[in-house]
Amino acid sequence: MTHRHDSLNEDTLPLPAEEWIAHDGVPLLKTLARALLVLEDTTGLDAFTLPYPAESQRALDRTVLACLLHGEEPPASLAELIERCRTLPLAEWPLDLPPDAVGPQDMLLDPDSGRPGDLCHEWAERCPDTAARFRDRMIVHTALRLCREYGEEEAYTEFRRLLVRRPLLTVAELSVLGGDLVLEPVYELVTRIYQEVPDSYLRDGHYSTCGRCLTLLTPVRDGSWWCERDRCRRIGPAPVGRRLERAVVGRPVQLERPLRQFVTGPGRAEADLEQGLLTLGLDVRMWPGYDAYDLLVTFPDGHRWAIDVKDWAHPVFLGRSARPVPADPPYDDGFWVVPQHRIAARPGYLAAFARARPARARDLPLLTDRALVSRAAARLRDLKTPGTRPRTAAGPNRTSPDGVPHA
């Protein structure tokens, strides 16, 4: 899970920027990211007129000032600012940034569709607008509270599975969930977090989902599709999954954006890892102890691994949030896991994570999902080999002190 409820009172700012001026560095990046999300939600990034929304005007004004102070040509309009966010890597902006703040190819908007990507959402989440910042965690908190009041841990597990596996529902499918006794403690909450899909997703009278991550696809003017998940876009053109005809099913509903970003997306990484471990024949329990962590894996000899999956685009944000895996339910070895595609997309990801990691988490291993499955397979082989001691977190594959897994 990308953002767990136990981090609400933590300092999640990735960089010590409190003393920085608003028109430069980290504060300006946060303002830009938040402005882009507000603009997309209110008017769309390609359909806005004067007066601009206050957040967008603020971002434009501060960017202009930053450019002037650095002797650079400023954007002449909001449209030009948005174009820069879509085409110019952040490393080339006239900003004074600390090491590891941005990667060489980091951009706030996807260059093909012009829509905010994962990195934009992660930067925006560090804005002082607490209502937006904590929306996904507020929903998770509410679900946890309701399920605990009912004493139904299974209800919470099924709630999480719903958000991961069914980010889009027809009205009829939503109604059917009302008769699901397992989801009864959280059904009213479910009806509030699924929202009607706007017409911008329609093409030829149909809504289409991504065949990989199951979220709705956005039609692009050239006839292609845009998937909001970074992982899907890096793999290649989005395959069309479900096609829902508006005239037949009516207007479907989808999870609100914060939940798709910070629960559904990372949840797909959790589900993929679960499948990889199940394929090895291991016992895997998802979100144990009311989501204390993401996966509890039990080996044939009773040895248990606790795993938290962190599908974050920015390694410094992840490093600053690092903390030991919660001790209950009990386990023998604990890990944080990041999807392989994040490492491939950001050179130096693991090293940047290690530099940002606080002292309290210096011994926390961070592995890729592939490395974790490989380590689990190796441990199973050790169990089957007479006279071989099964490897643990302290064994031959342990993560090195700088956070990079040994080969």
N, C-alpha and C positions, 0 to 999 in steps of 0.2 A: 504493500500500500504506500502510496507516495507521501501522504501527510497523515500521521497518526494522531489521534486525539490527545495523547499524553504530551504533545509538544506545544500545546496552546500557550503555556506560560513561559516558553523558552524564547530566548533572543534568537530569532531566525534570520536576522540580517546577515547576509553572507560576508559582508566586508565592513570594516570599521569606518563608516561614512557619516556619522552624525554631525561632524563639524564641517562637512563639505558644503560649498555654496550650491544653491538650487539649480543654477544654470550650467553646471558642469558635472562630469564624472558620474558616479553611481546615482545620485539623486535625479539627474536629468534622464538617465536611462529608465529609471522607474517611472518617471512622469510620462515619458514617451510611450512606454509599454501600456500603461494604464489608459492613456488617451486613445491609443489605437483600439483597445477593447471596448471602451465606452463608445467610440465613434462607430464601430462595427455593430454594436448592440442597438444604437439609437437611429442611425441613418444609413448605415452601410458605408464601406470605404470607397465606393465609387458613386455615391449619390448624396452629396452634402452641399449646403448653401450657407451663405452668411445670414445671420451670425453663427459662427461655429459654436459647438458645445464648449462650455467653460474649460473643461479639462483639455480639450484639443487646442483651444486658443492659448492656454497656458503652456502647453508643450511647444507650440509654434514659437511663441514669444521667447521662451528660454533657449530654444535651439538657435534662433536668430542671434541672440546675444552671445551665445557660446561661439558661434561662427565668427562674429565680428571681433570678439576678443582674441581669437586665434588667427585673425587675418584671412579667413576663408569666406567664400561667397555664400551668403545665407539663402535658405529657401525663400522664394518670393510668395508662396501661398501654402495653404494646407495640402493642396493636391501635390505640390512639389515635395513637401516634407514626406508625404506618404510614399511617393515614388522613390525617395532616397532610402526609406526604410525597407523597401522592396528590392532595391538593386545594389545598395552600398553596404558592404560588411561593416559591422560596428567597429572593427579594428581600424578602419580608415576614417572614422568620424573625428572631428576636432574635439576630442575629449581627453581629459587627464584621468587615466584609469590605473588602478593598482594592478600588479601582476595577476594573471589568471582570471581577471574579470570577464574578458571576452576571448573567444577563440578566433582564429584567422578567418573563418567562414561564417561566423555567427551573424544572423540577421533577424530582425524582429518580425518581418513579414515573409511569407513564402514567396520566392521569386517568380513562380509560375502563376499562382492564383491570386497573389496579393493579400492573402488571408493571414491572420496571426497564427504563428506556429507555437510549439510547446515552449520554446525559450521565451517568447513574448509573454505567455501566461505566467511563467515562473518569475520573470522580472516584475510583472504587474502585481503578483501576489505579495510582493514586499512593499507595496504602497501603504500609506497610513489609513486607507479606507478599510476599516476593520470589518465592515459588513461584507464587502466583497472578498476580503482576504480570508475570512474564516467560514465562508458559506459552506464549503464541502465538509469541513469538520463539524460545523453546527448540525448538519443533517446526520452525520455519522454518530455524533453524541446523542441526538434524539433517538435514533434507532437503537443504540445500545441501552439507553435508559428504558425505553419501552419494553425491550426484550428481557431485560433484567427484572423489571416489575412483574412480568408474566412468568419469569423463571424459565424462559425458553431460549436456550443458547442456539438451538437448531433454527429458530426463527431468524436470528441475526445472520447465521450462515447462509440461509436461503435468500435473505434480503441482499447480502453482498453478491451472491451468485446472480441474482436478478439484474443488479446494476452492471455486472461484468458481461453477462451473456445476452442480455436483452435490453440494450439501450434504446431500442425503438419498439413500440407496441402499437397495434391498431386499437381503436376504441373497444372493439369486441374483446381483444386479448386482455386489455386492462380490466374490463368488466369480469372476465373469467377469474382473474386473480382474486377478486373479491370473495370467491368461494373456496379459496385455498386456505385450509385451516392452519397450516404451518405459518403462513404469512399474516394471519389475522392480527397479531399485535402491532404490525407496522403498515397495514393496508392503507389506512387514512394518510399516512406519511407518503406512501407510494403515489397516491393520487395527486399529491401536491408537488412532487418533484418531477413528474412527467408533464411536459408542456406541449401545447399544440405546435406542429411543425409549420413554419412559414412557407409561403408559395415559392420562395427563392430556391427551394430544393426540387421543385417540379421540373420535369422535362417530358414533353409529349404526354402530359396527363398522368405521369407515373412518378413515384418516389422510388429511389434505388439505394440499397445499402452496400457497403463495402463487403466483399466476400471474405476478407481477412479479419477485420476488426469489428464488423457488424454495425458500425455507425453509419449515419446517412451520408451519402455522397453529394457534393455540391456540383451542379453542372457548370462547366467552363465554356466560354464563348466559342472556342475552337472545336467543340463537340466532345471533348474529353471530360473526365471526372476528376474532382479534387477530393482527397481524403484528408480529414483534419489531423490524422495521426502521423507524426514524423516517421515512424517506423514503416508504415505502409508506403509512404511516398518514396522512401529510400530503396525499398525493394523493387519498385517499378510501378507502372500504371495500375490503378486500382481495379481489381476485378469486380464486376457487378454481382452482387449476391441476390437478395430478395428484391423483387420489383412489385410495388404495390400500386394498383390502379386507383386513382383518387375517386373515380366515379363508382367504384365497387366498395372500397373500404372506408371512404370518407377521409377526413384529415387525421393522420396518425399523430401520436404523441412521442416525444423523445425526452430523455433525461436532460435536465438543464445543464448548461455548459460547464460550470465548475465541477459537477459530478462526472461528466464525461471526461474532463481533463484530468482530474486528480483521483478518480476511483475507477471508472471504466477502463481508461487507457492502461494504467499500471496493472489493473486486474487481469488484463489479457496476458501480460508478462507473467503474472502469478499462475494463471491457468496453464500457460505453455510449460512453465517449470514443473507444475504439478504433473502434467502429462508425461514429461520426460522422466520423472522419478517413478511414476506408476509403471511405465514401460519396463523399468528395471526390476519390477516386482516388489518395490518397497511399499510400506504402509504410509500413506500421506493423509494428514488431517489439515483441512484449510481453516484459517482464522480461529485457532483454538483459544479458549479462555476469553470469549467475547472479543476476539481480535487483538489479543495481547501481542501477537506477531502473525505473520502470514501463513507459514507452513510449519507443521511439526512432522518430522520424518522419523520413522522407527525402523531400525535395521533388525534382521533376524535374531541377533544376539541381544536385543533390547536396547542397544545404544541409540540415543535420540539426538537429532539435529533440529535446532530452531532457526528458521530462515525468515528474514525480512527482505522483500523485494523492493527496490528503489528505482523506479523508471524515471530518472531525472535527466534533463538535458544539460544542466549546468553542474559541473563537478564541485565547484566551490560552495554553492548552495547546499549540496549534499554533504560535503565535508563538514561544514559548520554545524549541521544538524546531527552529526554522528553521535550516537550514544549506545551503550551496551544493550543487547537484546533483553527485554524484560524477563525476569527469572521464573515467572509462573505463567503457564504450566512449565514444570521443570524439564531440563534437557541437559545433555552432556556437552555439546558444542553449539555455539551460536554464530551465525553469519549474516552479513548483509550481502545482497546480490544485486547487480546491475545488469540489464540486458546487454548482450554483446553489441547490438547496433549502436548503443550510446558510445561505447569505447571506439568503435570504428569511425564514428562521425566526428569525434573530438580528439585530436592528437594530444597526448599527455593527460588524458582524463584521470587515470588512476593516480598519477603523481600529483596532479592539482588537488584531488580529493585528499590525499595524504597530507599535503601542506596545510590545508584548511582544517583538518580534523583536530578537535580540542584534545587536551591531555586526558580527559576522562574516557576517551574512546581509542587510545593509542593501540590497544590490543585487539580492536574489532577488525576481523578479516572482511575485506571487500573483494568478492569474486564476481566474475561474469557468470551468467546462467550456464553457459557451456562448460566453464571450468568446474562449477558446482556439480553438474551431472557427471562429468568425468571423474571427479573425486569420489562421488557416491559409487560409481561403477567400480573404481579401484578398490574401495573398501569392501565391496561385496566379493570381489575376487580374492582379497586377503582372507575373508572369512571362510572361503571354500578351499583355501590352500593350507594343508596341515603344517603346523609349526610357524605360520606367519602371523605376526601381531597386527591386527587391524589398525589402520592409520586413523588418527583423529586430527583435530585442529592443530595439534602440536607435532603431527607426523611429517612425512617427507614433502607434502604439498602445501605446507603452511604458508600463509601470506607473509611476505617479507615486511620488515619494519616500515618501509616507505609505502605500504599499501598495495604493492604490485605482486600478484601471485607468481610464485616460482613456476617454471615450466615443469 
